[in-house]
Amino acid sequence: MTATLFDASCDRPAPTIPHDQELPALAGLDWADLYRQLGEGGVALTPPLLTRDQCQELIATFEEPGLFRSTVVMQRYQFGRGTYKYYADPAAVPLVQALRERLYPPIAWMANQWAPMLGERTFPATHAELVAECAAAGQRRPTPLILQYGPGDYACLHQDIYGDIIFPLQIAIMLNQPGEDFTGGENVFVEQRPRLQSRAIVVKPELGQGMIFPVRHRPIQGKNGYRRHPMRHGTGAVESGSRTVLGVIFHNAR
């Protein structure tokens, strides 16, 4: 018998995000379809969430050191090659704060559909409640980050854990236009399948598109119930130009 993906039907309808002037694209997202993509392929690719001007606004923050709590030069730690920076306070960058707060409820809905399949906890309805849980567990450092890669830069396969409280999904948003601003630098996801060879997934988002993917693992239905398939993510080597991505991780760090 061939293992099948989990049942993408849901006992509750997918939530919607109200329209606003800052992020109107979020209001039109089809969360049921994104949930289906996530279940079938392990990664869900959204339509563009940000305009070119909004992407440029976020790229410009990379050169403002006062906005960040930490800068990581990846080759120093054998994480790959490139640089990423964690925002000290997402509220200081309204787009980052808005994305984190407004994307959280529907992505939490996705995570809570997975919870019984994985035998794991469910998560609160609002991001403020999750942040409060993290703070109570000693996880008070914000985790949204901006990553920049030049020619030859890449990211090794990894997972973004940061503490005992781990929200199971995250989103990365492409801030440059592939083929124009840079070449190479494909997003790579590797799914470890028990007793089988690992599966590689390559995703090529366009400007402003987001990728929703597991932090640690995803549920796959087998003969005797659901199995956990661990996943890691990384970035192939950039061939030319500059590649910048916004990473929105919902749990905070210790």
N, C-alpha and C positions, 0 to 999 in steps of 0.2 A: 504494500500500500504506500502510495506517495504522500509525503507530508503536505499539508495544505496551509495556506496563510490563515490568520485568524479571521473570524467572521467580522466584516466591517459594518454590519448593521448595529445600530445603537439604540439603547432603550430610552434615550433622551435626544431631542433634536439638537443639532449643532447650534451654538450661540452665534449671534451677530454682533458686530461692533458698530455703534452709532456713528453717523457721519460727522466729521468736523472739518474745518477749513485747513488745518495743519496736515492731516493725514487722511484725505478723502478716500484713497485707494483701499484702506482697511475695511471700509464699510461694505465693499462689494465682494469680499473674499468668500469663496464657497468652501466652508470648513468641512462639510461632509466629504467633498471631493478630495481635499487635502488629507483628510484622515484616511481615505481610501488609498491615495498614493503612498502614504507612510506605511500602511499595512502591506501593500503589494510589493513595494520596492525598497523600503527601508529609509527613504528620503522623500520629502514632499517639496516640490518647487513651486513657489507662489508666483503670481503675476507681479509686475513691478510695484513695490510698496512706496518707493521714494522717487521724486523727480530728479533730473540731472542737477538742478540747482541745490536741492537738499543733499544729494550725494557730495557735491563740492563743498557745501557748508560743513559736513562731517569730516571730509578729508582735511579741510583747513584746520580743524582742531588738533590734528597730529603735531602741528608746530607750536602749540600753546602749552608749554610745560606746566603751567599753573593748574591745568585741568586734570592732571593725572597724579595718581598715588604711587605708581610704580611703572618703570620702563624695563622691559626684558629684551636684551640682545641675545637672540636665540642660540647663536653659535657658542656662546660662553657656557651654555648648559647642555650642549649636544641635543638641543630640541630641533635642530635644522639650521636655517639661515634666514635672517630677517629680523624685524623688530616689532614688538607689540607693546601697547600701553593700556593700563587699566585706568578708567576714569575714577577720580577721587570721589566725586559726587555727581551721579547722573543728572540730578536736578539742575546742575549748572549748565547742562547742554539739553535744552528742552526737547529736541528731537529724540535723543537717546532715552530720556525719561518717559516720553510719550509712547515710544515703541515698546519699552519694557512693561509699562503699566497696561497698555491697551491690548497688546498681543497676549499677555499672560492669561486672561480668562478663557479664551477659546483653546489655547494650547493646554491649559489645565484640564479642560473638558476632554481633550485627546488623551492626556496622561491618565485621567480617571477612568476612561474606557479600558485602558490597558491594565489598570491596577489589579482587578481580580484574575486576569490571565497570568500575571506575573506573581501573584500572591503577595502584593505589596500594598502599601498604604495609599489612600487618596490624599488629594491636596486641596487647600482652601480655595474659595472662589475668587479672591482678590490677591493682587501681588503684595499689598500692604500687610495682609495676614501672613503670607509666606515670609516676608522680611522680618516680621515680629518673631516668628518661630526660629528663624536663623539667628537672630540676636540673642534669644534665650539660650541657644545652644553654643554661643560664643562665636558665631559667624556674622561679623559686622562689616566686613570689607566688601564694597560693591565689586561686581565681576564683569559688567559690560566693558568691552575692550575694542580697540581699533588696531588692526594688523596691517603692516605695510611690507611689501616685498619688491625688490628690484631684480635685475638680471642675475640668474643663478641662485636666487633665494627659494627656499622650500620649507615645508613643515613636516616633521616626522609624525607618524601615526601616534595618536594619543587620545585620552579622555579628559574631560574637564570636571573634576570631582570637587575639590576644595573643602570638604568637611563631611560631617555625619549626615546632614540634611542635604539630599541630592534630588533636585527636581529633575525628572527623567528626560525632558526634551529641551532643546535649545534651537536658536535660529541664527544664521549668519547671512548678512545682506551684502551683496556685491556693490561697491561704490564706484567702480570704473567700468568702462566699456571694453569687454574682451575684443581683440582684433584691432582696436583703435588705440587704446591706452596701453595695452600690454598684449603679449602673446605667451602661450604656455600657461602654467599656473593653474591647471585643472584641479578641481576639488575631488579628493579621493576618499572613499569610505570603504572599509574592509569589514565584512561580516564573518565572524568565526562560527562555523556550523559544526555542532557536535558530530564526531565520527565521519566528517566529510571535509573536503578541502575548503579553505576560506574563499569567499566570494568578494570580488572587487566591484565597486560601483563608482563610476566617474560622472560627475555632474558639472555642467557648464552654464551657470546662470548669466543672464544679461544684466545690464546696468539696472540697479534698483531691485532686482529680484532677490527673494529670500529662500534659504534652504532650511527646512525644519527636519531635525534628525535626532536620534537617541543620544543621550549622554553616555550611557553604559551598555544597554542591551534592549532588545525588542522581543515581543512574544511571537512564536511560531507554533502552530498547532501540529502535533504529531499523532502517532498511534495512541499514546497514553496521556493525552492532555497537552498543555502548552509547555514549550521549552523556551529557555532564555538563549537568544543568540547574541553574544557580545559583539559590539561594534566600536571601531575606532575611526578617527578621521584625520586627514592631513592634506597637504597641498603639494602638487607636482612642481617641478622647477619652473620658474618664470624664465622665458627665453629673452624677452625684451620689454622695455617700458617699466611702468610702475603699477602694481596691483594693490588695492586697498580694500579691506573688508571690515565691516562692523560686526562684532560678535555679541549677541544678546543672550547671556546666561542668566537664569532667573533666580537661582539660589546665590546667596552671598558666601564669601570665603572666611575661613577662620583667621 
